[in-house]
Structures are given as structure tokens and as C-alpha cells.
Amino acid sequence: MIEQQTKNFQTRRKFLRNIAGVTFVVGTGTAIPTILATASKNELTHLSAWVRIEPSGKIVILNPAAEMGQGSLTALAVIIAEEMDADWKNVRIEDSPIEPETYGLQWGGKLGGPMITVGSRTVRGYYHALRLAGAQVKKILLTAVADKWNVPFKELSSDLSTVTHLNSGRKISYGEIASFIDVPNSLPSVTDDDLKDPRTFKLIGKKLDRFDIPAKCDGSALYSMDIRVPGMLYGVISRSPVNGANPTVLNASEIQALEGVRQIVNLKHGIGIIAETFENCLKAKKAILIEWSKGNQADTYNSEEAFTSYEELAKASQPGKVLHEQGNVSEVMSGVTRVYAADYKNDFVYHAQMEPLNAVVSVAPDGRTAEAWVGSQAPDGARRAIASTLGIQFEDVTLHPCYLGGGFGRRSMSDYVEEATELSNAVKKPVKLIWTREDDMQYGAFRPICLQRMMATVDKAGHIESWSHHIVGTGDGLLASGAKNPYYSIDHQYIDLRNVDEGVRTKHWRS
């Protein structure tokens, strides 16, 4: 286990006193980021930098994405490093603060969307903005050298963290520049014209060692499962056999008297057990007797019967929720001799991420602040969930992101973080909540069950002329995503969704 001491954000004054060098900060709310000086009107404002260059030559790039084995941690840093001509061997990567207004995806054409790593959006969502950020850092560095050497900007070039004066051959490293640079208040603008020709890329698209691999090989990589803070207790939850059932404990005093048990916590969907060790928790969970409410929607769910009903719904003449319609599919299909048709069925599927769901949350004795260690695909969502559970402000929660032992969409939910918060709040001590594999199999959120009925006709040339797609299942918007087909020139299209609420929790499932 890793002993993790609590850390607090430093004031800007203390940060600048402790770290020599220059920091480049990207502004928010724009499609093209602006590099801002480190000056701040509020001494307690967190220093939210994308790039820090230290006199030693080390370049620190901050990463806003969740790393769960897919390589985002390295990929985003490469984008900035490429445009600023950084020497990759001197680049280090640190987690960014959980501040979506600065580090959020480009959403609606602007930075500042949610900090969420899902749907293969990470590189697409940051690529253009981070290229511009790297180009602006380089422009500031070259401008500083031009001023110091009193030479024209156009006579300077950069490569491998070094600026060269083309006429004289004189060179200076980025680390040396960091020791004297004074970032101006009025900063040079950058446009797409300042970006490198992709044909000259030396990092993007090349084979590079991933930043996270050495730590994962030598055991130093921190997952939330590794975290242990002083005074930490453990928590588990005895969950309802089906979604929606409410618990009544039948032997509370007996469980409370078991070795190591500190407290039993009543939750809407289960009974939380807080104990001194994980083993104490599991023993108590095994011994607890709970009566569950009946009459829940999921009580009568049967997957075989569900598909039978879905087939009937797919045949129904009454339309579902229309997702996309153009042309006249019915008219085209009624006038041809052959319609190509196929049904595709998908049952509920469990995510089966390698690392069990877990989170460490520490609620302060007065309940007004909290600190958490979480592996989440949506760290700002997790931070917001903690604040909402406690009825405090987003700014009153400090969240330390950890590596994820697999996510596949499941860790974009914050239910396990909310639960850890409830348990910690009950005892006002740090609690590590752990979902067992059985918990996750029984009470997880699954890829939706659905039937997809697809039909098409072709014209005399063999081209698809009409396309019909009926989706029936539980999951609503999850089922609708990806159904619209704008990539092919099909004149007649009809796509609809017929949602059936089975009372089972659902979530994206990706690989």
C-alpha cells in the first residue's frame, strides 16, 4: 500500500517562491487559447498552468485526461511538445487541477467543456487548442531571446528545446531562457498560420515511449486502490439484489458488535458498513440480515421475454421517437421486390474493469470541506458529486486524480464516489469504499439491452437507396447515440427509437 499524505493547493506566492522558472497559462472560454502571465489579482487563486519550464531545462506539461491504459496522458503532452519544439526526453507530465473552465474539452467550439475522457474524444477535443498553446509558448520564448540578443525574430529558429540564431549560430536552451524571461502582459497572438506543417512533425505520429509505462512496471503508479491516508477506515455496501429495492436491517446490533465495525450507515439502495479493515467489512457484510422491499420494476425482468416483446415492438406501425428522417422510406420500400433485412440483439453486458470500483474520501470534521483520491473518467463530475452530496461548494472539494485500472465508460459515473462521501460524512474520517466484484456484477450499470432492426433497398446500380433502422431496448439516449448516419449519401432514411424502461441501470460500454 502507498502512504499518501494530504496535499493542499499552494498560494501563487508560495508556488512562485518554491518553483523557479516560467509558467504559461491557457485562458478559458475560447476556441484559440491565450497564454496568460502568472500574475493574479487573487493570491489564493490556483496556478492553472499547461506548461512550466524550469531553469534545469525540465518542461512540465499538465494533463487533464484520465489515463486508463489508452495513452491519453502521453498523447496530449506530445501535442504541446511538438508545437513548442520541446526535447521530449526533458518533458515531464503532471495532472492538471480539476478545473473544467480551464482544462475542459473543446465543447461547442470552445475550451471549457467537461473534463471527461470518453468516446474517443480526448485527442479530438484538445488537439487544435493544444497545438495553438504550444505554438504560443514557442513564440513567447523566441520573442524573449530576440529582445535579449537584439536580433530580428525571423532570424531565430527552435528545435529540441533550443533556440538558434541562424546568422551567427549562437544557441540558448529553453531552461536558460526560463531563468531570465519576463512574460509580457501583452502577449503575441497565434493563428493556424503559426502551426507547423504536419509533414515536419518529429513527435506526433512517431513511436514514443509512453510516460505511464515505467511506473506501471515498477509498481510506483498510483491507483486509488493503492491510497492509504492516516486514520483511514474501510467501507463496503450490502446492495439490493435488484435496482430500486430499499433495505431494512434485521440484526443491526449484532453487526455493530462485530470486531472492527465502527458504524452502519443506512442508504437508499443498501446498507453501508464502516470498519477498521476491509476484512472486517466483508465479515460484517456476510453476516448482515436485510429485508428488501418488493414490487420494483426490475423484479420481474427476464431477458428472453424482453427480446420477444422487442420483436413485437419493432413490428408495430406506431412510430417511436424519430431520430432522423429524410426522403420517403415507406414509399421506396413498398415499390421494390426485395428488401434486405436483419435483426441484431445485444444483451446487458458488464464492464469488467480490472481494478474494482473504489474511492477514498475524507470529509472534514465540520463537514464543510472534503478531499478525495479517485480514479475517474470524469474527475470534475466526481468533484461536483462530492460537493452535491455534502451540500458544499465545488471549490471546497480537493480531488487528486489517480490512474484507472480500466474504465470502459463505467468510471464516467460517480455513484461510487458519492457512496464513499456518504460513508466518510457519517464518521467524519477518511473512508476507502471498495466495490467487490460481486457488487459490480449485481448492481453495476450495464451496456443496454436492445434489438436493432435494419432494412435497406438498393437501386438498379446496386447503390443503397433507402435505409430503415428501428431501435428497441432500455437505455434511451445511450441507444440513440451513433444511430444517425450522415456519412453516406442515402436519399431515403428513417431511424427511430422505442425505449422500454426495464428498471435496470445502464451506461456506455466501450473498449
C-alpha positions in Angstrom: 0.0 0.0 0.0 1.1 3.6 -0.6 1.1 6.1 2.2 -0.4 9.2 0.6 -0.1 12.4 2.7 -2.8 15.0 2.2 -1.8 17.9 -0.1 -3.3 21.4 -0.3 -3.2 23.8 -3.2 -0.4 26.4 -2.7 -0.9 30.1 -2.9 0.5 31.7 -6.0 3.2 33.5 -3.9 4.3 30.2 -2.2 4.3 28.4 -5.6 6.5 31.0 -7.3 8.8 31.1 -4.3 9.3 27.3 -4.4 9.5 26.8 -8.2 11.8 28.8 -10.3 11.1 29.1 -13.9 8.3 30.4 -16.1 4.7 29.2 -16.3 2.4 29.5 -19.2 -1.3 29.6 -18.5 -4.0 29.0 -21.1 -7.1 31.2 -20.9 -10.6 29.8 -20.9 -13.7 30.1 -23.0 -12.1 30.5 -26.4 -11.5 28.2 -29.3 -8.0 29.6 -29.6 -6.3 29.6 -26.1 -4.4 32.6 -24.9 -1.2 32.3 -22.9 -1.5 34.5 -19.8 1.1 35.8 -17.4 1.4 34.3 -14.0 0.2 37.5 -12.4 -3.1 37.1 -10.4 -5.4 39.5 -8.7 -6.2 36.9 -6.1 -3.2 35.5 -4.2 -5.1 32.3 -3.4 -6.0 31.6 -7.0 -4.7 28.2 -8.1 -1.9 28.4 -10.6 -3.5 26.6 -13.5 -0.7 26.1 -16.0 -0.4 24.0 -19.1 3.3 24.4 -19.4 6.1 25.1 -16.9 9.7 25.5 -17.9 12.3 25.3 -15.2 15.9 26.6 -15.4 17.2 23.0 -15.3 15.6 22.5 -18.7 12.8 20.3 -17.4 9.5 21.0 -19.2 6.3 20.1 -17.2 3.1 19.7 -19.2 -0.1 19.3 -17.3 -2.6 16.7 -18.4 -6.4 16.9 -17.9 -7.3 13.5 -19.2 -7.9 10.2 -17.4 -5.2 7.6 -18.0 -6.7 4.1 -18.0 -4.3 2.4 -20.4 -5.3 4.1 -23.6 -2.4 6.6 -23.7 -4.1 10.0 -23.3 -1.6 11.0 -20.7 1.2 10.9 -23.3 -0.8 11.9 -26.3 -1.9 15.3 -25.1 1.6 16.2 -23.9 3.0 15.3 -27.3 0.7 17.8 -29.0 2.0 20.7 -26.9 5.6 19.5 -27.0 5.5 19.2 -30.8 4.5 22.8 -31.5 6.8 24.3 -28.9 9.8 22.2 -30.3 10.4 20.6 -26.9 13.1 18.0 -26.4 10.8 15.0 -25.4 13.4 13.5 -23.1 13.1 16.5 -20.9 9.3 16.6 -20.7 7.5 15.5 -17.6 3.8 15.2 -17.2 1.7 16.2 -14.1 -2.1 16.0 -13.5 -3.9 19.3 -14.1 -6.1 20.8 -11.4 -9.7 19.7 -11.7 -10.9 23.0 -13.1 -13.1 22.4 -16.2 -13.3 26.1 -17.0 -9.7 25.9 -17.9 -9.0 22.3 -18.7 -12.3 21.1 -20.1 -12.7 19.7 -23.6 -13.5 21.9 -26.5 -17.3 21.9 -26.3 -19.3 23.8 -28.8 -16.1 25.1 -30.4 -14.6 26.4 -27.1 -12.4 25.2 -24.4 -14.0 24.8 -21.0 -16.4 21.9 -21.5 -16.4 18.9 -19.1 -13.3 17.2 -18.1 -14.3 13.8 -19.3 -12.4 11.0 -21.0 -15.0 9.1 -23.0 -16.0 8.3 -26.5 -12.5 8.7 -28.1 -12.9 12.4 -27.6 -9.7 13.3 -25.8 -7.3 13.9 -28.7 -10.0 15.2 -31.0 -11.3 17.5 -28.2 -7.9 19.1 -27.3 -5.8 18.7 -30.5 -6.3 22.1 -32.1 -6.3 24.1 -28.9 -3.1 22.4 -27.5 -1.3 22.9 -30.8 -2.0 26.6 -30.6 -0.9 26.6 -27.0 2.4 25.0 -27.8 2.9 27.4 -30.7 2.3 30.4 -28.5 4.7 29.2 -25.8 7.4 28.9 -28.6 6.6 32.4 -29.9 7.0 33.9 -26.4 10.3 32.1 -25.9 11.7 33.2 -29.3 10.5 36.8 -28.7 12.3 36.9 -25.3 15.5 35.8 -27.0 15.1 38.3 -29.8 14.8 41.1 -27.3 17.7 39.9 -25.2 20.1 39.4 -28.1 18.7 42.4 -30.0 18.2 40.4 -33.2 15.2 40.1 -35.6 12.7 37.4 -34.6 12.8 35.9 -38.1 16.5 35.1 -37.7 15.7 32.7 -34.9 14.7 29.0 -35.1 13.9 26.4 -32.4 14.5 22.7 -32.1 15.0 20.2 -29.2 14.3 22.9 -26.5 17.0 25.1 -28.0 16.8 28.5 -29.8 19.4 29.2 -32.5 20.3 32.4 -34.2 20.6 31.4 -37.8 23.1 34.1 -38.8 25.7 33.6 -36.0 24.9 30.0 -34.9 24.5 31.2 -31.3 22.3 28.9 -29.2 20.4 29.1 -25.9 18.3 26.4 -24.2 14.7 26.8 -23.0 16.0 26.3 -19.5 18.4 29.2 -19.8 15.5 31.4 -21.2 13.4 30.4 -18.2 15.9 31.9 -15.9 15.5 35.4 -17.2 12.3 35.6 -19.2 9.7 38.2 -18.1 6.4 37.1 -19.6 4.8 40.3 -21.1 1.3 41.4 -20.2 0.5 41.9 -23.9 1.1 38.5 -25.5 1.7 37.6 -29.1 -1.3 36.2 -30.9 -1.2 32.9 -32.7 -3.3 31.6 -35.6 -3.3 28.4 -37.7 -0.6 30.1 -39.8 1.8 29.7 -36.8 1.3 26.0 -36.6 3.8 23.6 -38.0 3.4 21.7 -41.3 2.4 18.2 -40.2 5.0 16.9 -42.7 7.7 18.3 -40.3 6.3 16.7 -37.2 9.0 15.0 -35.1 6.8 13.7 -32.2 3.2 13.5 -33.4 2.7 10.3 -35.3 6.0 8.9 -34.2 6.8 5.9 -32.0 7.5 7.3 -28.5 7.8 5.7 -25.1 4.6 6.2 -23.1 5.0 8.2 -19.9 2.9 5.8 -17.7 4.6 2.5 -18.6 7.7 2.7 -16.4 5.6 3.4 -13.2 3.2 0.6 -14.1 6.1 -1.8 -14.5 8.0 -0.9 -11.3 4.8 -0.6 -9.1 5.1 3.1 -8.4 2.0 4.1 -10.4 -0.8 5.3 -8.0 -4.2 3.8 -8.4 -6.9 4.9 -5.9 -6.8 1.3 -4.6 -3.2 1.9 -3.5 -4.1 5.0 -1.5 -3.9 4.9 2.3 -4.2 8.1 4.4 -3.7 8.5 8.1 -6.7 7.4 10.1 -8.4 5.8 7.2 -11.2 3.3 7.6 -12.7 0.9 5.1 -16.3 0.7 3.7 -18.4 -1.7 1.8 -22.1 -1.7 1.0 -24.6 -4.5 1.1 -26.6 -3.7 -2.1 -30.1 -4.5 -3.2 -30.5 -7.7 -5.3 -32.3 -5.6 -7.9 -32.2 -1.9 -8.7 -34.8 0.1 -6.7 -35.2 -2.1 -3.6 -35.0 -0.4 -0.2 -33.4 -2.1 2.8 -34.4 -2.8 6.4 -31.7 -4.2 8.6 -32.8 -7.0 10.9 -29.7 -7.5 13.1 -28.1 -4.1 13.4 -27.0 -4.5 17.0 -25.3 -7.9 16.2 -23.4 -6.4 13.3 -22.4 -3.3 15.3 -20.8 -5.6 17.9 -18.6 -7.4 15.4 -14.8 -7.0 15.6 -13.6 -3.8 13.9 -17.0 -2.5 12.9 -17.3 1.3 13.5 -20.7 2.2 12.1 -23.6 1.0 10.0 -25.0 3.6 7.5 -28.5 3.5 6.0 -28.5 4.3 2.3 -31.4 4.4 -0.1 -30.2 1.4 -2.1 -28.2 -0.5 0.6 -26.5 -0.6 4.0 -23.0 0.8 4.4 -20.6 -0.9 6.8 -17.6 1.1 8.0 -14.8 -0.9 9.8 -11.2 -0.8 10.6 -10.1 -3.2 7.9 -11.5 -4.4 4.6 -11.7 -7.9 6.1 -13.8 -6.7 9.0 -16.1 -5.1 6.4 -16.5 -8.3 4.4 -17.2 -10.4 7.5 -19.9 -8.0 8.6 -21.4 -7.8 5.2 -21.7 -11.6 5.1 -23.4 -11.7 8.5 -25.9 -8.8 8.0 -29.5 -9.7 7.5 -31.6 -7.3 5.3 -35.2 -7.4 4.2 -35.6 -5.8 0.8 -38.7 -4.1 -0.4 -40.7 -5.7 -3.2 -42.6 -4.5 -6.2 -39.7 -2.9 -8.0 -39.7 -2.7 -11.8 -36.6 -4.9 -12.2 -38.1 -7.7 -10.0 -39.9 -9.2 -13.0 -37.3 -8.6 -15.7 -36.5 -11.6 -17.9 -34.1 -11.1 -20.9 -35.6 -13.8 -23.0 -39.1 -12.4 -22.6 -37.7 -8.9 -23.2 -36.4 -9.8 -26.7 -39.8 -11.4 -27.6 -41.6 -8.1 -26.7 -38.9 -6.1 -28.5 -39.6 -8.0 -31.7 -43.3 -7.2 -31.5 -42.5 -3.5 -30.8 -40.2 -3.4 -33.8 -43.1 -4.6 -36.0 -45.5 -2.0 -34.6 -46.8 0.5 -37.0 -46.8 3.3 -34.5 -43.5 5.2 -34.8 -41.1 5.6 -31.9 -39.0 8.6 -31.2 -37.8 9.8 -34.6 -34.0 10.3 -34.5 -33.6 11.1 -38.2 -35.8 11.2 -41.3 -35.3 12.3 -44.9 -37.0 11.3 -48.1 -39.7 8.7 -48.0 -38.5 5.3 -46.9 -42.0 3.7 -46.8 -42.8 4.6 -50.4 -39.5 3.3 -51.7 -39.7 0.0 -49.8 -43.3 -0.6 -50.9 -42.3 -0.3 -54.5 -39.5 -2.8 -54.7 -39.4 -6.6 -54.9 -36.7 -7.1 -52.4 -35.9 -5.6 -49.0 -32.7 -6.6 -47.2 -33.4 -7.0 -43.5 -31.6 -8.2 -40.4 -32.1 -8.1 -36.6 -29.2 -7.7 -34.2 -29.6 -8.4 -30.5 -27.4 -7.3 -27.6 -28.0 -8.3 -24.0 -26.8 -6.4 -21.0 -23.0 -6.5 -20.7 -20.9 -5.9 -17.6 -17.9 -3.6 -17.9 -15.5 -5.9 -16.0 -12.8 -3.3 -15.5 -9.7 -4.9 -13.9 -9.5 -2.6 -10.9 -12.6 -2.8 -8.7 -14.5 0.4 -8.2 -13.2 2.3 -5.3 -12.6 5.8 -3.9 -11.0 7.4 -0.8 -12.9 10.4 0.5 -12.1 12.4 3.7 -14.8 14.8 4.9 -13.6 17.4 7.4 -14.9 17.3 11.0 -17.1 20.3 10.3 -18.4 18.8 7.0 -17.5 22.0 5.1 -14.6 20.6 3.0 -13.5 17.3 1.6 -10.5 15.7 0.0 -10.7 12.7 -2.3 -8.5 10.3 -4.2 -10.3 8.8 -7.2 -9.7 7.1 -10.5 -12.4 8.7 -12.6 -13.1 9.2 -16.3 -14.9 12.4 -15.2 -12.9 14.0 -12.4 -14.8 17.2 -12.4 -18.1 15.2 -12.3 -16.7 13.3 -9.3 -15.6 16.5 -7.6 -19.1 18.0 -8.2 -20.8 14.8 -6.9 -18.9 15.1 -3.6 -19.9 18.8 -3.3 -23.5 18.0 -4.1 -23.7 15.1 -1.6 -22.3 17.3 1.2 -24.2 20.4 0.2 -20.9 22.4 -0.1 -19.3 24.3 -3.0 -17.3 22.8 -5.8 -14.3 24.8 -4.7 -14.4 23.3 -1.2 -13.5 19.8 -2.6 -9.9 18.9 -3.4 -9.7 15.9 -5.7 -6.5 14.0 -6.5 -6.8 12.1 -9.8 -5.3 8.6 -9.9 -4.6 6.1 -12.6 -7.6 3.9 -13.6 -7.4 0.2 -13.8 -9.8 0.2 -16.7 -12.8 2.3 -17.3 -14.8 1.4 -20.5 -17.4 4.1 -19.6 -18.2 2.7 -16.2 -15.9 5.1 -14.4 -17.5 8.1 -16.0 -20.3 7.6 -13.4 -19.7 9.0 -9.9 -22.0 6.7 -7.9 -19.1 5.0 -6.1 -17.7 8.4 -5.2 -21.0 9.6 -3.8 -21.2 6.5 -1.7 -17.7 6.9 -0.3 -18.6 10.5 0.5 -21.7 9.4 2.4 -19.7 6.9 4.5 -17.0 9.4 5.2 -19.5 12.0 6.2 -21.1 9.6 8.7 -17.9 9.3 10.6 -16.0 12.4 9.6 -12.9 10.3 8.8 -11.2 9.2 5.6 -13.0 6.1 4.2 -11.9 3.9 1.4 -15.0 2.4 -0.2 -14.4 -0.8 -2.3 -17.0 -2.5 -4.5 -16.4 -6.2 -4.6 -16.6 -7.9 -8.0 -19.9 -9.4 -6.9 -21.3 -5.9 -6.1 -20.4 -4.7 -9.6 -21.8 -7.7 -11.3 -25.1 -7.4 -9.3 -25.6 -3.7 -9.1 -23.5 -2.2 -11.8 -24.6 -0.1 -14.8 -24.6 -2.2 -17.9 -24.4 -1.8 -21.6 -28.0 -1.5 -22.7 -30.0 -4.5 -23.9 -31.5 -3.8 -27.3 -32.8 -5.1 -30.6 -31.8 -3.3 -33.8 -33.8 -4.0 -36.9 -32.2 -2.7 -40.0 -33.7 -2.7 -43.5 -32.4 -1.4 -46.8 -33.2 -1.4 -50.6 -30.8 -0.9 -53.5 -31.3 0.8 -56.9 -30.6 -0.7 -60.3 -26.9 0.3 -60.0 -26.6 -1.6 -56.6 -26.4 1.6 -54.5 -28.3 1.8 -51.2 -31.5 3.8 -52.0 -33.3 3.6 -48.7 -32.4 2.8 -45.1 -34.6 2.0 -42.1 -33.3 1.4 -38.6 -35.6 0.6 -35.7 -34.0 0.5 -32.2 -35.9 -1.1 -29.3 -34.4 -1.5 -25.8 -33.7 0.1 -22.5 -31.2 2.9 -22.3 -32.9 5.8 -24.1 -30.2 8.2 -25.2 -27.4 5.6 -24.9 -29.2 3.6 -27.6 -29.7 6.6 -29.8 -26.0 7.7 -29.9 -24.4 6.7 -33.2 -27.6 5.7 -34.9 -27.8 8.7 -37.2 -25.9 8.0 -40.4 -24.5 11.2 -42.0 -21.5 9.5 -43.7 -23.3 8.0 -46.7 -25.4 9.5 -49.5 -28.6 7.7 -48.9 -31.6 9.7 -50.1 -34.2 8.0 -48.0 -33.6 7.3 -44.3 -35.7 6.6 -41.3 -34.3 6.0 -37.8 -36.4 5.7 -34.7 -36.0 4.6 -31.0 -38.6 2.7 -29.0 -37.4 2.9 -25.4 -38.5 0.4 -22.8 -37.6 1.1 -19.2 -36.7 -2.3 -17.6 -35.7 -0.7 -14.3 -32.0 -1.8 -14.8 -29.2 0.7 -14.6 -27.4 1.3 -17.9 -24.2 3.1 -19.1 -21.9 3.4 -22.1 -19.7 0.3 -22.7 -16.6 0.9 -24.7 -13.3 -0.8 -25.2 
